[in-house]
């Protein structure tokens, strides 16, 4: 009986540890976005390379997905108003290319200045059964988008992209919680006690 309980505890410990083991990896990435006109400005095309270290199951926040990073003023006398557009890009992550878009909204006030709001985005990159699936997301982002006296506005790449590497689709091995283990031990001890009493009576 004691050997059986020890065996169960050992197996449970192995299963629990097996589900918490994670591995780290470095992935190269590139992002390319096309030029797009948004009212009186043009969001210029760009190409960004980089790399990121990712640990399986642990999200990391980095500067990766672009917003409206290079904005050219095509009309210094633009009136107040709101203009919209779509930023069309592609992400190559770990050798796999995925297209994505982000909405653009430029609001110019009566003072001749304006803000550019870039919509949120979520991207899924399937790197295959031997690596896993990478999820990337970035929230809504607002920055300066128009100024009548500035010909080119440069917006730094925001550190707001969350990257998460999930393991390949392998069935999860169930583990016993602390309470479940305690209940199992109690049942086994109770069964062993009844078995011993029965043997004593028979003797």
Backbone as a printed PyTorch tensor [residue, N CA C, xyz], in Angstrom:
tensor([[[  0.8170,  -1.2020,   0.0000],
         [  0.0000,   0.0000,   0.0000],
         [  0.8610,   1.2670,   0.0000]],

        [[  1.8950,   1.2750,   0.8970],
         [  2.7940,   2.4210,   0.9570],
         [  3.4970,   2.6450,  -0.3780]],

        [[  3.9420,   1.5070,  -0.9770],
         [  4.6120,   1.6230,  -2.2770],
         [  3.6790,   2.2020,  -3.3280]],

        [[  2.3980,   1.8160,  -3.2790],
         [  1.4280,   2.3090,  -4.2460],
         [  1.2410,   3.8130,  -4.0920]],

        [[  1.1230,   4.2820,  -2.8350],
         [  0.9520,   5.7100,  -2.5920],
         [  2.1590,   6.5080,  -3.0570]],

        [[  3.3620,   5.9940,  -2.7640],
         [  4.5690,   6.6710,  -3.2110],
         [  4.6370,   6.7380,  -4.7250]],

        [[  4.2120,   5.6550,  -5.3610],
         [  4.2040,   5.6390,  -6.8290],
         [  3.2570,   6.6690,  -7.3980]],

        [[  2.0550,   6.7890,  -6.7900],
         [  1.0930,   7.7680,  -7.2580],
         [  1.6090,   9.1920,  -7.0810]],

        [[  2.2330,   9.4480,  -5.9210],
         [  2.7940,  10.7710,  -5.6800],
         [  3.8860,  11.0970,  -6.6730]],

        [[  4.7150,  10.1290,  -6.9780],
         [  5.8090,  10.3400,  -7.9240],
         [  5.2830,  10.6420,  -9.3110]],

        [[  4.2850,   9.8620,  -9.7610],
         [  3.6940,  10.0740, -11.0780],
         [  3.0560,  11.4440, -11.1610]],

        [[  2.3270,  11.8460, -10.0870],
         [  1.6890,  13.1560, -10.0840],
         [  2.7140,  14.2650, -10.1750]],

        [[  3.8320,  14.1260,  -9.4570],
         [  4.8740,  15.1420,  -9.4960],
         [  5.4670,  15.2630, -10.8860]],

        [[  5.6930,  14.1280, -11.5350],
         [  6.2600,  14.1280, -12.8870],
         [  5.3140,  14.8110, -13.8640]],

        [[  4.0190,  14.4980, -13.7580],
         [  3.0530,  15.1040, -14.6530],
         [  2.9870,  16.6040, -14.4430]],

        [[  3.0100,  17.0510, -13.1960],
         [  2.9420,  18.4710, -12.9130],
         [  4.1500,  19.1950, -13.4600]],

        [[  5.3400,  18.6340, -13.2370],
         [  6.5480,  19.2520, -13.7480],
         [  6.5610,  19.2600, -15.2590]],

        [[  6.0390,  18.2270, -15.8740],
         [  6.0580,  18.1140, -17.3200],
         [  5.2640,  19.2100, -18.0090]],

        [[  4.2360,  19.7400, -17.3250],
         [  3.4260,  20.7730, -17.9390],
         [  3.9910,  22.1660, -17.7230]],

        [[  5.0320,  22.3210, -16.8870],
         [  5.5690,  23.6390, -16.6100],
         [  6.9070,  23.8950, -17.3050]],

        [[  7.4600,  22.8800, -17.9480],
         [  8.7380,  23.0610, -18.6210],
         [  8.5420,  23.9330, -19.8610]],

        [[  9.3590,  24.9560, -20.0370],
         [  9.2440,  25.8350, -21.1950],
         [ 10.6220,  26.0320, -21.8080]],

        [[ 10.6270,  26.4550, -23.0650],
         [ 11.8810,  26.6520, -23.7700],
         [ 11.8980,  28.0460, -24.3870]],

        [[ 13.0820,  28.6240, -24.4980],
         [ 13.2460,  29.9620, -25.0780],
         [ 13.7970,  29.8450, -26.4900]],

        [[ 13.4370,  30.8130, -27.3370],
         [ 13.9120,  30.8100, -28.7200],
         [ 13.9980,  32.2440, -29.2160]],

        [[ 14.9020,  32.4820, -30.1750],
         [ 15.0550,  33.7860, -30.8040],
         [ 14.5000,  33.7170, -32.2240]],

        [[ 13.5990,  34.6410, -32.5430],
         [ 12.9740,  34.6650, -33.8600],
         [ 13.3130,  35.9870, -34.5610]],

        [[ 13.6490,  35.8930, -35.8390],
         [ 13.8430,  37.0890, -36.6580],
         [ 12.5060,  37.4960, -37.2720]],

        [[ 12.3290,  38.7910, -37.4720],
         [ 11.0940,  39.2780, -38.0640],
         [ 11.3710,  40.4920, -38.9480]],

        [[ 10.4840,  40.6970, -39.9100],
         [ 10.4910,  41.9080, -40.7230],
         [  9.0500,  42.3490, -40.9330]],

        [[  8.8430,  43.6480, -40.9700],
         [  7.5220,  44.2150, -41.2360],
         [  7.6420,  45.1840, -42.4050]],

        [[  6.7420,  45.0550, -43.3700],
         [  6.7090,  45.9630, -44.5200],
         [  5.3110,  46.5450, -44.6400]],

        [[  5.2310,  47.8780, -44.7830],
         [  3.9440,  48.5530, -44.9300],
         [  3.9550,  49.4350, -46.1740]],

        [[  2.8240,  49.4780, -46.8480],
         [  2.7080,  50.2660, -48.0790],
         [  2.3250,  51.7090, -47.7600]],

        [[  2.6270,  52.5910, -48.6940],
         [  2.2590,  54.0060, -48.5720],
         [  0.7510,  54.1610, -48.6770]],

        [[  0.1980,  55.0790, -47.8810],
         [ -1.2470,  55.2980, -47.9250],
         [ -1.5300,  56.7770, -47.6650]],

        [[ -2.4720,  57.3250, -48.4310],
         [ -2.8830,  58.7210, -48.2800],
         [ -4.0450,  58.7940, -47.2940]],

        [[ -3.9100,  59.7060, -46.3260],
         [ -4.9840,  59.9450, -45.3480],
         [ -5.2700,  61.4390, -45.3520]],

        [[ -6.2130,  61.8530, -46.1740],
         [ -6.5510,  63.2730, -46.2820],
         [ -5.3570,  64.0850, -46.7560]],

        [[ -4.9270,  65.0670, -45.9880],
         [ -3.8400,  65.9610, -46.4050],
         [ -2.4370,  65.4230, -46.1350]],

        [[ -2.3280,  64.1930, -45.6490],
         [ -1.0080,  63.6310, -45.3520],
         [ -0.8540,  62.2810, -46.0450]],

        [[  0.4030,  61.8570, -46.1450],
         [  0.7170,  60.5330, -46.6690],
         [  1.5350,  59.7790, -45.6220]],

        [[  1.0470,  58.6240, -45.2360],
         [  1.8210,  57.7470, -44.3560],
         [  2.7660,  56.9710, -45.2650]],

        [[  4.0630,  57.2140, -45.1170],
         [  5.0520,  56.6650, -46.0300],
         [  5.3080,  55.1820, -45.7830]],

        [[  5.7250,  54.4990, -46.8470],
         [  6.0580,  53.0760, -46.7630],
         [  7.2920,  52.8900, -45.8870]],

        [[  7.3570,  51.7370, -45.2540],
         [  8.5360,  51.4380, -44.4370],
         [  8.7960,  49.9340, -44.3890]],

        [[ 10.0460,  49.5940, -44.0860],
         [ 10.4740,  48.2060, -43.8890],
         [ 11.2910,  48.1640, -42.5970]],

        [[ 10.8680,  47.3040, -41.6890],
         [ 11.5260,  47.2150, -40.3860],
         [ 11.9930,  45.7860, -40.1340]],

        [[ 13.2760,  45.5860, -39.8170],
         [ 13.7630,  44.2590, -39.4260],
         [ 14.0270,  44.2230, -37.9210]],

        [[ 14.1040,  43.0210, -37.3760],
         [ 14.4290,  42.8840, -35.9650],
         [ 14.4110,  41.4350, -35.5290]],

        [[ 14.5900,  41.2220, -34.2430],
         [ 14.5190,  39.8870, -33.6640],
         [ 13.9620,  40.0010, -32.2560]],

        [[ 13.4180,  38.8990, -31.7560],
         [ 12.8160,  38.9040, -30.4320],
         [ 13.0600,  37.5590, -29.7640]],

        [[ 13.3680,  37.5930, -28.4780],
         [ 13.5300,  36.3790, -27.6840],
         [ 12.2050,  36.0630, -27.0080]],

        [[ 11.7130,  34.8480, -27.2390],
         [ 10.4120,  34.4510, -26.7130],
         [ 10.5470,  33.1510, -25.9370]],

        [[  9.9610,  33.1270, -24.7500],
         [  9.8760,  31.9100, -23.9560],
         [  8.4760,  31.3500, -24.0620]],

        [[  8.3740,  30.0890, -24.3490],
         [  7.0790,  29.4500, -24.5630],
         [  6.1480,  29.6770, -23.3760]],

        [[  4.9630,  30.2140, -23.6790],
         [  3.9570,  30.4350, -22.6530],
         [  4.1170,  31.7080, -21.8550]],

        [[  5.1520,  32.5040, -22.1480],
         [  5.4150,  33.7440, -21.3990],
         [  5.3180,  34.9280, -22.3560]],

        [[  4.3130,  35.8090, -22.1970],
         [  4.1950,  36.9570, -23.0960],
         [  5.3100,  37.9700, -22.8630]],

        [[  5.7360,  38.5980, -23.9440],
         [  6.7710,  39.6300, -23.8710],
         [  6.2960,  40.8280, -24.6860]],

        [[  6.5760,  42.0300, -24.1920],
         [  6.1520,  43.2540, -24.8710],
         [  7.3810,  43.9380, -25.4730]],

        [[  7.3270,  44.1970, -26.7830],
         [  8.4630,  44.7600, -27.5100],
         [  7.9700,  45.7930, -28.5200]],

        [[  8.9170,  46.5130, -29.1320],
         [  8.6030,  47.4110, -30.2380],
         [  8.6760,  46.6080, -31.5290]],

        [[  7.5330,  46.3570, -32.1480],
         [  7.5250,  45.4870, -33.3270],
         [  6.5090,  45.9490, -34.3750]],

        [[  5.2360,  45.9670, -34.0680],
         [  4.2230,  46.3130, -35.0640],
         [  4.1610,  47.8280, -35.2500]],

        [[  4.2350,  48.3020, -36.5060],
         [  4.2680,  49.7410, -36.7730],
         [  2.9060,  50.4050, -36.6150]],

        [[  2.9660,  51.7320, -36.4860],
         [  1.7570,  52.5520, -36.5130],
         [  1.8760,  53.4410, -37.7600]],

        [[  1.6100,  54.7330, -37.6060],
         [  1.9110,  55.6760, -38.6900],
         [  3.2280,  56.3350, -38.3070]],

        [[  4.3330,  55.7310, -38.7070],
         [  5.6430,  56.1450, -38.1890],
         [  6.3130,  57.2560, -38.9970]],

        [[  5.9830,  57.3520, -40.2830],
         [  6.5270,  58.4170, -41.1290],
         [  5.3600,  59.0940, -41.8470]],

        [[  5.0920,  60.3530, -41.4990],
         [  3.9180,  61.0580, -42.0260],
         [  4.3770,  62.3120, -42.7720]],

        [[  4.0500,  62.3740, -44.0500],
         [  4.4180,  63.5400, -44.8700],
         [  3.2210,  64.4770, -45.0180]],

        [[  3.4640,  65.7460, -44.7750],
         [  2.4050,  66.7630, -44.9030],
         [  2.3090,  67.2110, -46.3570]],

        [[  1.1970,  66.8570, -47.0000],
         [  1.0060,  67.2140, -48.4110],
         [  0.2150,  68.5150, -48.5870]],

        [[ -0.4150,  68.9940, -47.5140],
         [ -1.2320,  70.2120, -47.5950],
         [ -1.1210,  70.9870, -46.2810]],

        [[ -0.2130,  71.9450, -46.2180],
         [ -0.0160,  72.7060, -44.9730],
         [ -1.2190,  73.5680, -44.5800]],

        [[ -2.1780,  73.7340, -45.4680],
         [ -3.3420,  74.5890, -45.1900],
         [ -4.6230,  73.7780, -45.0810]],

        [[ -4.5290,  72.5600, -44.6580],
         [ -5.7040,  71.6930, -44.5810],
         [ -6.7050,  72.2180, -43.5470]],

        [[ -7.9880,  72.2050, -43.8860],
         [ -9.0030,  72.6590, -42.9260],
         [ -9.2700,  71.6020, -41.8600]],

        [[ -9.9940,  72.0130, -40.8530],
         [-10.3630,  71.0690, -39.7920],
         [-11.2460,  69.9640, -40.3610]],

        [[-11.0950,  68.7870, -39.8180],
         [-11.8930,  67.6620, -40.2980],
         [-11.2660,  66.3360, -39.9150]],

        [[-11.9450,  65.2600, -40.2660],
         [-11.4820,  63.9080, -39.9700],
         [-11.3030,  63.1390, -41.2680]],

        [[-10.1770,  62.4370, -41.3850],
         [ -9.8480,  61.6680, -42.5810],
         [ -9.4500,  60.2520, -42.1520]],

        [[ -9.8030,  59.2990, -42.9730],
         [ -9.5290,  57.9000, -42.6270],
         [ -8.7630,  57.1980, -43.7330]],

        [[ -8.1410,  56.0930, -43.3830],
         [ -7.4090,  55.2720, -44.3310],
         [ -7.0810,  53.9260, -43.7090]],

        [[ -6.3760,  53.1010, -44.4600],
         [ -6.0030,  51.7620, -43.9780],
         [ -4.5300,  51.5290, -44.2380]],

        [[ -3.8240,  51.1530, -43.1900],
         [ -2.4190,  50.8020, -43.2950],
         [ -2.3150,  49.3200, -43.6220]],

        [[ -1.7790,  49.0150, -44.8140],
         [ -1.6580,  47.6180, -45.2580],
         [ -0.2090,  47.1650, -45.1050]],

        [[ -0.0200,  46.0610, -44.3590],
         [  1.3390,  45.6020, -44.0460],
         [  1.4250,  44.0830, -44.1730]],

        [[  2.6470,  43.5900, -44.0750],
         [  2.8780,  42.1510, -43.9830],
         [  3.9700,  41.9230, -42.9460]],

        [[  3.8050,  40.8690, -42.1820],
         [  4.7760,  40.4940, -41.1560],
         [  5.3750,  39.1430, -41.5170]],

        [[  6.6950,  39.0810, -41.5530],
         [  7.3820,  37.8000, -41.7130],
         [  8.0420,  37.4730, -40.3730]],

        [[  7.5580,  36.4180, -39.7420],
         [  8.0190,  36.0520, -38.3930],
         [  8.4480,  34.5910, -38.4130]],

        [[  9.7260,  34.3540, -38.1290],
         [ 10.2270,  32.9890, -38.1460],
         [ 10.1240,  32.3330, -39.5090]],

        [[ 10.1640,  33.1400, -40.5780],
         [ 10.0950,  32.6080, -41.9310],
         [  8.7020,  32.4700, -42.4940]],

        [[  7.6710,  32.7870, -41.6980],
         [  6.2800,  32.6890, -42.1540],
         [  5.7210,  34.0980, -42.3130]],

        [[  5.1290,  34.3780, -43.4920],
         [  4.6110,  35.7130, -43.7980],
         [  3.0970,  35.7610, -43.6540]],

        [[  2.6180,  36.7880, -42.9350],
         [  1.1860,  36.9720, -42.7010],
         [  0.8300,  38.4410, -42.9830]],

        [[ -0.1960,  38.6980, -43.8150],
         [ -0.6200,  40.0840, -44.0510],
         [ -1.5110,  40.5810, -42.9070]],

        [[ -1.5150,  41.8920, -42.7110],
         [ -2.4230,  42.4680, -41.7200],
         [ -2.6700,  43.9290, -42.0650]],

        [[ -3.7020,  44.5000, -41.4840],
         [ -4.0410,  45.9080, -41.7050],
         [ -4.3400,  46.5830, -40.3650]],

        [[ -4.1920,  47.9080, -40.3570],
         [ -4.5720,  48.7150, -39.2020],
         [ -5.3210,  49.9370, -39.7100]],

        [[ -6.3950,  50.2880, -39.0420],
         [ -7.1720,  51.4540, -39.4470],
         [ -6.4460,  52.7380, -39.0540]],

        [[ -6.6360,  53.7740, -39.8450],
         [ -6.0350,  55.0840, -39.6010],
         [ -7.1280,  56.1410, -39.5680]],

        [[ -7.0260,  57.0480, -38.6010],
         [ -7.9910,  58.1390, -38.5040],
         [ -7.2590,  59.4060, -38.0880]],

        [[ -7.2550,  60.3890, -38.9680],
         [ -6.5880,  61.6640, -38.7130],
         [ -7.6470,  62.7270, -38.4380]],

        [[ -7.5420,  63.3490, -37.2700],
         [ -8.4770,  64.4130, -36.8970],
         [ -7.7140,  65.7200, -36.7550]],

        [[ -8.0520,  66.6950, -37.5980],
         [ -7.3980,  68.0020, -37.5870],
         [ -8.3220,  69.0080, -36.9270]],

        [[ -7.7600,  69.7450, -35.9630],
         [ -8.5470,  70.7450, -35.2590],
         [ -8.4380,  72.1170, -35.8930]],

        [[ -9.1520,  73.0750, -35.2940],
         [ -9.1770,  74.4360, -35.8290],
         [ -7.8320,  75.1270, -35.7020]],

        [[ -6.9650,  74.6430, -34.8050],
         [ -5.6540,  75.2660, -34.6030],
         [ -4.6370,  74.8620, -35.6700]],

        [[ -4.9820,  73.9210, -36.5250],
         [ -4.0570,  73.4810, -37.5690],
         [ -3.1970,  72.3050, -37.1740]],

        [[ -3.4890,  71.6950, -36.0420],
         [ -2.7870,  70.4870, -35.6030],
         [ -3.7620,  69.3180, -35.5700]],

        [[ -3.2080,  68.1060, -35.6520],
         [ -4.0920,  66.9430, -35.6550],
         [ -3.4440,  65.7170, -35.0560]],

        [[ -4.2880,  64.7860, -34.6450],
         [ -3.8350,  63.5160, -34.0770],
         [ -4.1690,  62.3750, -35.0270]],

        [[ -3.2360,  61.4230, -35.1050],
         [ -3.4500,  60.2090, -35.8980],
         [ -3.7200,  59.0530, -34.9390]],

        [[ -4.8780,  58.4210, -35.1110],
         [ -5.2390,  57.2650, -34.2860],
         [ -5.1330,  56.0080, -35.1370]],

        [[ -4.3420,  55.0570, -34.6370],
         [ -4.1170,  53.7890, -35.3420],
         [ -4.8490,  52.6920, -34.5840]],

        [[ -5.6620,  51.9280, -35.2970],
         [ -6.4850,  50.9200, -34.6560],
         [ -5.6950,  49.7310, -34.1250]],

        [[ -6.3070,  48.9580, -33.2270],
         [ -5.6460,  47.7780, -32.6670],
         [ -5.5140,  46.6710, -33.7050]],

        [[ -4.6270,  45.7200, -33.4340],
         [ -4.4130,  44.6260, -34.3800],
         [ -4.0200,  43.3650, -33.6310]],

        [[ -4.4480,  42.2250, -34.1520],
         [ -4.0520,  40.9100, -33.6210],
         [ -3.6410,  40.0290, -34.7930]],

        [[ -2.5250,  39.3410, -34.6400],
         [ -1.9780,  38.5120, -35.7180],
         [ -1.6260,  37.1330, -35.1630]],

        [[ -1.9410,  36.0990, -35.9220],
         [ -1.5860,  34.7200, -35.5720],
         [ -0.6160,  34.1940, -36.6150]],

        [[  0.5400,  33.6930, -36.1640],
         [  1.5410,  33.1270, -37.0650],
         [  1.7560,  31.6660, -36.6700]],

        [[  1.3960,  30.7620, -37.5680],
         [  1.5580,  29.3280, -37.3070],
         [  2.9230,  28.8890, -37.8220]],

        [[  3.8210,  28.5640, -36.8970],
         [  5.1830,  28.1750, -37.2720],
         [  5.3480,  26.6670, -37.4360]],

        [[  4.2450,  25.9370, -37.4210],
         [  4.3190,  24.5010, -37.6670],
         [  4.3080,  23.6790, -36.3890]],

        [[  4.0730,  22.3690, -36.5460],
         [  3.9190,  21.4910, -35.3770],
         [  5.1790,  21.3350, -34.5300]],

        [[  6.3450,  21.6160, -35.1000],
         [  7.5750,  21.4500, -34.3260],
         [  7.9310,  22.6900, -33.5100]],

        [[  7.2700,  23.8270, -33.7980],
         [  7.5990,  25.0770, -33.1000],
         [  6.4220,  25.5870, -32.2800]],

        [[  5.2770,  25.7750, -32.9260],
         [  4.1060,  26.2650, -32.2230],
         [  3.4680,  27.4280, -32.9430]],

        [[  2.6300,  28.1600, -32.2260],
         [  1.8770,  29.2780, -32.7750],
         [  2.2620,  30.5520, -32.0280]],

        [[  2.5360,  31.6020, -32.7890],
         [  2.8920,  32.8940, -32.2000],
         [  1.7180,  33.8450, -32.3680]],

        [[  1.3150,  34.4590, -31.2550],
         [  0.2600,  35.4690, -31.2750],
         [  0.8870,  36.8340, -31.0180]],

        [[  0.5590,  37.7990, -31.8730],
         [  1.0470,  39.1660, -31.7100],
         [ -0.1440,  40.1110, -31.6630]],

        [[ -0.0950,  41.0790, -30.7780],
         [ -1.1860,  42.0420, -30.6820],
         [ -0.6450,  43.3980, -30.2530]],

        [[ -1.3180,  44.4410, -30.7220],
         [ -0.9630,  45.8060, -30.3460],
         [ -2.2590,  46.5900, -30.1540]],

        [[ -2.3290,  47.4360, -29.1270],
         [ -3.5530,  48.1830, -28.8440],
         [ -3.6970,  49.4110, -29.7340]],

        [[ -4.7900,  50.1090, -29.5590],
         [ -5.0040,  51.3720, -30.2510],
         [ -3.8940,  52.3440, -29.8480]],

        [[ -3.4730,  53.1730, -30.8100],
         [ -2.3330,  54.0720, -30.5680],
         [ -2.6260,  55.4280, -31.1920]],

        [[ -2.3980,  56.4880, -30.4180],
         [ -2.6350,  57.8490, -30.9030],
         [ -1.3680,  58.6810, -30.7460]],

        [[ -1.0190,  59.4160, -31.7880],
         [  0.1620,  60.2770, -31.7600],
         [ -0.1100,  61.5050, -32.6330]],

        [[  0.8610,  62.3950, -32.6820],
         [  0.7470,  63.5590, -33.5630],
         [  0.6850,  63.0790, -35.0060]],

        [[ -0.2930,  63.5860, -35.7500],
         [ -0.4510,  63.1430, -37.1290],
         [ -0.4170,  64.2580, -38.1450]],

        [[ -0.5530,  65.5010, -37.6480],
         [ -0.5570,  66.6320, -38.5780],
         [ -0.1380,  67.8970, -37.8430]],

        [[  0.7170,  68.6700, -38.4930],
         [  1.0950,  70.0010, -38.0210],
         [  1.3780,  70.8390, -39.2570]],

        [[  0.7200,  71.9770, -39.3560],
         [  0.8040,  72.7760, -40.5880],
         [  2.2240,  73.2350, -40.9170]],

        [[  3.0790,  73.3320, -39.9030],
         [  4.4330,  73.8450, -40.1320],
         [  5.5100,  72.7620, -40.0910]],

        [[  5.1260,  71.4840, -40.0930],
         [  6.1050,  70.3900, -40.0670],
         [  5.9200,  69.5260, -41.3130]],

        [[  6.9040,  69.4780, -42.2040],
         [  6.7410,  68.7120, -43.4600],
         [  6.7490,  67.2030, -43.2650]],

        [[  7.5720,  66.7080, -42.3450],
         [  7.6510,  65.2740, -42.0920],
         [  7.5710,  65.0290, -40.5810]],

        [[  6.6470,  64.1960, -40.1640],
         [  6.5130,  63.8230, -38.7510],
         [  7.0390,  62.4090, -38.5870]],

        [[  7.9680,  62.2450, -37.6640],
         [  8.5340,  60.9270, -37.3710],
         [  8.0200,  60.4700, -36.0160]],

        [[  7.3380,  59.3400, -35.9980],
         [  6.7960,  58.7740, -34.7630],
         [  7.5970,  57.5260, -34.4180]],

        [[  8.2810,  57.4990, -33.2770],
         [  9.0630,  56.3060, -32.9040],
         [  8.1870,  55.0610, -32.8130]],

        [[  8.7990,  53.9180, -33.0850],
         [  8.0850,  52.6500, -32.9900],
         [  7.7190,  52.4050, -31.5270]],

        [[  6.4390,  52.2110, -31.2620],
         [  5.9560,  52.0750, -29.8870],
         [  6.2820,  50.6980, -29.3120]],

        [[  6.6640,  50.6910, -28.0370],
         [  6.9240,  49.4190, -27.3480],
         [  5.5850,  48.9270, -26.7810]],

        [[  4.7370,  48.4230, -27.6610],
         [  3.3980,  48.0100, -27.2200],
         [  2.8940,  46.7570, -27.9350]],

        [[  3.8160,  46.0040, -28.5370],
         [  3.4300,  44.7550, -29.1960],
         [  3.6770,  43.5930, -28.2470]],

        [[  2.6190,  42.8460, -27.9520],
         [  2.7320,  41.6770, -27.0870],
         [  2.8990,  40.4270, -27.9450]],

        [[  3.9430,  39.6600, -27.6480],
         [  4.2530,  38.4430, -28.4100],
         [  4.1450,  37.2490, -27.4660]],

        [[  3.4110,  36.2340, -27.8950],
         [  3.2290,  35.0300, -27.0840],
         [  3.4100,  33.7960, -27.9500]],

        [[  4.3160,  32.9140, -27.5310],
         [  4.5400,  31.6450, -28.2240],
         [  3.8100,  30.5400, -27.4850]],

        [[  2.8730,  29.8930, -28.1750],
         [  2.1280,  28.7740, -27.6040],
         [  2.6800,  27.4750, -28.1690]],

        [[  2.6730,  26.4040, -27.3680],
         [  3.2130,  25.1280, -27.8520],
         [  2.3550,  24.5500, -28.9570]],

        [[  2.9080,  23.6070, -29.7250],
         [  2.1110,  22.9430, -30.7620],
         [  0.9040,  22.2500, -30.1460]],

        [[ -0.0390,  21.8730, -30.9940],
         [ -1.2830,  21.2970, -30.5050],
         [ -1.1430,  19.8910, -29.9660]],

        [[ -0.4740,  19.7670, -28.8250],
         [ -0.3240,  18.4760, -28.1670],
         [ -1.3240,  18.3970, -27.0240]],

        [[ -2.0830,  17.3130, -26.8940],
         [ -3.0500,  17.2030, -25.8010],
         [ -2.3860,  17.4290, -24.4500]],

        [[ -3.0430,  18.2320, -23.6260],
         [ -2.5150,  18.5230, -22.2980],
         [ -2.6920,  17.3280, -21.3740]],

        [[ -1.6260,  16.9650, -20.6680],
         [ -1.7030,  15.8630, -19.7130],
         [ -2.3520,  16.3720, -18.4420]],

        [[ -3.4420,  15.7930, -18.0070],
         [ -4.1060,  16.2830, -16.8060],
         [ -3.2440,  16.0690, -15.5760]],

        [[ -3.3310,  17.0040, -14.6520],
         [ -2.6050,  16.8890, -13.3950],
         [ -3.5820,  16.9690, -12.2330]],

        [[ -3.1790,  16.4450, -11.1040],
         [ -4.0120,  16.4630,  -9.9140],
         [ -3.7230,  17.7200,  -9.1040]],

        [[ -4.7830,  18.4020,  -8.6920],
         [ -4.6070,  19.5570,  -7.8350],
         [ -4.2610,  19.0930,  -6.4220]],

        [[ -3.9140,  20.0190,  -5.5620],
         [ -3.5550,  19.6830,  -4.1850],
         [ -4.7070,  19.0180,  -3.4630]],

        [[ -5.9000,  19.5730,  -3.6250],
         [ -7.0730,  18.9910,  -2.9430],
         [ -7.3880,  17.6070,  -3.4800]],

        [[ -7.2640,  17.4450,  -4.8030],
         [ -7.5370,  16.1320,  -5.3840],
         [ -6.5330,  15.1070,  -4.8820]],

        [[ -5.2760,  15.5010,  -4.7650],
         [ -4.2560,  14.5910,  -4.2610],
         [ -4.5280,  14.2040,  -2.8100]],

        [[ -4.9260,  15.1980,  -1.9990],
         [ -5.2400,  14.9060,  -0.6040],
         [ -6.4070,  13.9340,  -0.4930]],

        [[ -7.4070,  14.1490,  -1.3520],
         [ -8.5650,  13.2540,  -1.3310],
         [ -8.1660,  11.8360,  -1.7360]],

        [[ -7.2830,  11.7440,  -2.7580],
         [ -6.8310,  10.4330,  -3.2100],
         [ -6.0670,   9.7150,  -2.1080]],

        [[ -5.1730,  10.4530,  -1.4350],
         [ -4.4090,   9.8520,  -0.3530],
         [ -5.3310,   9.3730,   0.7600]],

        [[ -6.3540,  10.2070,   1.1010],
         [ -7.2890,   9.8180,   2.1620],
         [ -8.0310,   8.5420,   1.7980]],

        [[ -8.4630,   8.4650,   0.5410],
         [ -9.1900,   7.2650,   0.1020],
         [ -8.2980,   6.0390,   0.1620]],

        [[ -7.0510,   6.1790,  -0.3090],
         [ -6.1410,   5.0500,  -0.3050],
         [ -5.8030,   4.6040,   1.1070]],

        [[ -5.5950,   5.5720,   2.0120],
         [ -5.3060,   5.2270,   3.4000],
         [ -6.4970,   4.5300,   4.0540]],

        [[ -7.7080,   5.0560,   3.7650],
         [ -8.9030,   4.4290,   4.3230],
         [ -9.0880,   3.0180,   3.8090]],

        [[ -8.8290,   2.8170,   2.5220],
         [ -8.9550,   1.4770,   1.9520],
         [ -7.9300,   0.5330,   2.5630]],

        [[ -6.7160,   1.0450,   2.7430],
         [ -5.6760,   0.2130,   3.3520],
         [ -6.0060,  -0.1560,   4.7790]],

        [[ -6.5670,   0.8020,   5.5330],
         [ -6.9310,   0.5260,   6.9250],
         [ -8.0060,  -0.5530,   7.0180]],

        [[ -9.0350,  -0.4540,   6.1360],
         [-10.0930,  -1.4740,   6.1410],
         [ -9.5370,  -2.8330,   5.7470]],

        [[ -8.6030,  -2.8500,   4.7970],
         [ -8.0060,  -4.1140,   4.3720],
         [ -7.2350,  -4.7690,   5.5130]],

        [[ -6.4780,  -3.9570,   6.2730],
         [ -5.7190,  -4.4940,   7.3960],
         [ -6.6480,  -5.0230,   8.4850]],

        [[ -7.7470,  -4.3000,   8.7970],
         [ -8.6950,  -4.7650,   9.8100],
         [ -9.3140,  -6.0880,   9.4000]],

        [[ -9.5940,  -6.2150,   8.1170],
         [-10.2040,  -7.4580,   7.6480],
         [ -9.2510,  -8.6160,   7.8000]],

        [[ -7.9670,  -8.3770,   7.5230],
         [ -6.9710,  -9.4300,   7.6610],
         [ -6.7860,  -9.8380,   9.1150]],

        [[ -6.8360,  -8.8270,  10.0220],
         [ -6.6990,  -9.1480,  11.4480],
         [ -7.8550, -10.0030,  11.9260]],

        [[ -9.0790,  -9.6730,  11.4780],
         [-10.2460, -10.4460,  11.8760],
         [-10.1630, -11.8860,  11.3500]],

        [[ -9.7200, -12.0100,  10.1170],
         [ -9.6220, -13.3600,   9.5430],
         [ -8.5500, -14.1940,  10.2640]],

        [[ -7.5270, -13.5390,  10.7600],
         [ -6.4660, -14.2700,  11.4930],
         [ -6.9870, -14.7290,  12.8430]]])
